[in-house]
Amino acid sequence: MDKDFLLATETAKELYHGHAAKMPIIDYHCHLSPQMVAEDYRFRSITELWLGGDHYKWRAMRTNGVDERYITGDASDWEKFEKWAETVPYTFRNPLYHWTHLELRTAFGINKLLNPQTAREIYEECNEKLQQPGFTARGLMRHYRVETVCTTDDPVDSLEWHKATRESGFEIKMLPAWRPDKAMATENVEAFRAYVERLGEAAGVDISDYAGFMDALQRRHDFFAAEGCRLSDHGLNEFYAEDYTDAEIKAIFNKVYGGTPLTAEEDAKFKSAMLVEFARMDAEKGWAQQYHYGTLRNNNSRMMKLVGPDTGFDSIGEFNTASSLSRLLDRLDSRGILPKTILYNLNPSANEMVATMAGNFQDGSVPGKIQFGSGWWFNDQKDGMERQMNALSLLGLLSRFVGMLTDSRSFLSYPRHEYFRRTLCNLLGNDVERGELPVEEMPRIRQMVEDISYYNAKRYFGF
């Protein structure tokens, strides 16, 4: 893992070192804690920074036979780190092996391989450096030359930490992103009712019917816009595009808000209406909307009860989404409310479908208006990135791609951008050296690398 890691040709090396590597980072979708940024949080140990909340590592540790006490349990920071160090040599060919050593090298200057023999030395060196001024939350963002981050925020969030960060004079932009999933999560009647009440309080609206519900959402959408929000995000199992009438949606809202469970048909109609309303709000403000879809969540009911959601028990789902995605995008387009849209599929078998679907709704108003998003979650590794970029290249315009994001809760995940950029440069470098891209076009290829690494996102989101 030297300076030419993943760069197999001289052209790839030139593209990366001369162009991709120097670009700042725009991380337009992440799950960082805004409070940690506002307070310039100092981590107590490498374990808290590295293993806290990282379900990628947790899955690997469980697979390696590590007891839950050393993962999400009450073991000490050293004990948890030691168990991770024991697991690392078993992660060959898993992206965790690359990410682990990229993060050690780029953040801490540590070039040693992590294993049981080096664990204590690396643990102590990392912890010592974490007490230095440049290793706080903000310090790590500066170190990785981050320019803008977009967090993931519920409509009821106060955004107080975004405001505090902005008013502190911190030079890196931290913007909110609107994530209204709970506003359409009608499966749990009690939880939905409680959420609607929280929404009303946040918006200063007395919600008693569907009109009040939508008024509250609109007020919060306006509030997010005033705080600098430029994009939304939606986590979906699949897409919803059922036919419905306004009267039906009002009656469905009254039913679920009144405490009566919905039928599957009613639930799908309500979700269909919400996706239209959310898109309308985004289109009116010129935001981009993101759809992350295809997850089968919380598969292990025993562990769900024990440690809760987002702890490493989700997987790739199999959903037949082409027809519903087409109906949804067509409905928005025909009404003139289709905003800039990024589509992220979790199942790579849908790559070509998504790439071709995006082409159906490009309208010439914005370069790459409908984006095939980067390899997501289980696909944000070398093979997944290459498969996504190959599908986009063959069926769309890779040159207009808005590039990579971390989708992470960790301040050590920025090397994901480096990993992506190296993969991109290697892909293009191989094409040049095989004669599949002309050497005479190297100026354009260099610009393409810089655009995908940075400029396309900057222009697309208006940062």
C-alpha angles and dihedrals in degrees: 000000000000127000091289096051111153091002106116101173138044090244091054090051092051093048093049103040095037099041122002097045095056096054118105119239125257106188100189097175124037141130099228118149108255089204091058090053093046092050094039088234120219115212118228093216145350087260093062092045097042108029103027106108095349103134091175089067092039092057091051092048092051090049089051091057099259115155117242090244088073093046112042097351137092100281117129123265090254093050091051092047091048091054090050090050089052089052098048097077088056093056097077109147091014112109089235088076092057095040093049094055095039089056093047091049100042099039103033105019090239114148097174120111114250113239137128092281095054098033099098094045093049092043092054095043092051092047092049091052092046088066091058121097097252097055102072122107092271092040092057091049090052091046091057092046094242114180103179136007128187115205125202113252137177119232089246093056115116093219086216092142092052089052093047091050092049093047091048090068095242104168096218114083115237109187129180123241121208113241108176098171094127091056089068099034098109096152092095107050097194094046092048093051091049090049093050089053091051089048091053091051092049092049096041090237131130103229114204101140143015093278090057090047092054092044089055093049091049091051091051091046088054090048092052090050091052088053092056102267113161104170145032132214132207127194109206136170088208140340125277123212107150121153114254143159128230089245091055093051092049090051092046091052091050090050098051094038088052091058103260118128116241127237117245089255093052092047092052092048092050092049090048091054093047093053089054093048093047091050091049091054091048094047092051090056098039093245126151118238124213126206117199106185144162104059125142100204135201096005094166106068093185093056092041088062091044104045106005133229128330093033101117107284100109127104145180112290130212110228127158096226107152096096096044093045090050092050092048096050092043091050091052094043095048090052093048093243102106105126127195103296136197118199119203117184121193096201108071090204085077095056096105093042092053093044092053093041090056090056091056093067105038105123105181093249096105129017106253093000092167108045131198097220125227123274104293133211105320088022101051092101132091098276094042092048092049092048091050093047093045092053091047092047094051097043105026141006116299088186090070095048115128092216136212137354132180101230082196142134092210129094087210095062098088092099084073084079091052091047090052094046092050090050091049093049092047090051093052094039091055090051092053095048092048090053093246091119119038120249087220088068095057093116089057092044091051090051090048090057092050091046095052092043095050125332099064092057092044091055097038095054096032095237 
